[in-house]
Amino acid sequence: MWKKSGSEEPQPQFQAQPQPVIQPRVNAPQTEERPVIGPTIYIKGDLSGQEDLIIEGRVEGTIELRQHNVTVGKKGKVKADIYGKTITIEGEVQGNLYGEEQLVLRQTSTVRGNITAPRVSLEDGSNFKGSIDMSPKEMSGSTVETDARITRGAEAQQRSSSVTIPPVASKPDRGPAQF
């Protein structure tokens, strides 16, 4: 049915246009290597800097990298307050964590301390004991003051009031709520 003719038409030949030589940019982003505190390194004291950091060793003291990412690796053991832009914990931390943008506790993490960050992620299996404050920076100071005033106002009202409020009658259990 299909026949291949013995004489094929010659294919037109195109001349290759010379390509301009592209010079590499001087400010081209390189693959960024992050400094690592290795598993055999032990640091006692304050740690600060202007770049991201991975901790696989032991650190005691304070870690301040407020505009950079801090990662405590699986082998990392830290007894310090950590200040960072994004803090990721895979190992062990005893201390308070202050994330400017986000804080992530991975499945292998163990944290004993308080967390303050606008976004917090706790993976299933992470081990955490402490409190979490996710309020924005601007509001956190005023919230504490407002809570204190409300508490003091409620105590004063309780002392001056002689009205007894009866307990709320419980409703019979109707099973799970349906929406």
Phi, psi and omega in degrees: 000309177263127179247140176262122182283146181290332180251106178271149179289139179291138179285139178291141181260130179258142176273133179286130177281138178294132179272138178292145179282125181266121179276138177295142179286141180293323182263022181296137181294130177265163173292118189277122175269130179264141178296145182234132169267108188294167185296340180262003182268137176234125180238130176237117182140194181270137181238126177216164181179183183235038177205166179294157184215140173243130181246115175249351181258209181249135178224133173234133180136232179228138177242117181237103175225061191302329182257015184222166183275140177237128178237126172261111184290176183302327181268357183286139176228114186237131170242083186195158167278135182243128176244122180202169178289300174236126181246127178239127182245124174243339182254221184248137177223132169241107182153172181274145181243127182238100180261128178291322182243313187204152175226130183234125173254113181284170183303327184271003188277152171226118183233130174238100181161177182267149181243132173230113180193148180290332178231127181230135178232122177246113179285153178299126181103348178290150183246116186222134172224119181158199179241160179236129176240113182249013181287149178299155182303316184297324186270341189299319179293316182288331179295317180298315179296317181296316179300319180296318180294319180296317180298313180297321179295320179293320179296317180295319180294322179297318181293321185273347184264138177248011181280132178261128180263121181291152177295150180286131179291135181278145179269147179296148180290124181252017180088188183293148179293140178244135181248000000 
